[in-house]
C-alpha cells in the first residue's frame, strides 16, 4: 500500500454550491487541471511558455482567482 488514501479538502455545508461552480468551470475550461490535496485546492493552467500553478485553501477562493485569470465564457 502507498500510504493512506487522499481525501479532498473539507467542504462546509454552505460551500457545497462551489462543487457545482467547479463542475461548470471544468466544462468551460477543459484545459485547466484542478486537483484537491491535503487541505488545499490547486489549479494548473497551461501557457505557451509553461504553466501557471495556483493553490488556495478554499475552493471558492481558487475559483475566484481562476475567473480573474481565465475569464468567464460570454454565454453565461
Secondary structure, DSSP 8 states (H G I E B T S, - for coil): --SS--------GGGTHHHHHHHHHHHH-TTSEEEE-SS-EEEEEEETTEEEEEEESSHHHHHHHHHHHH---TT-
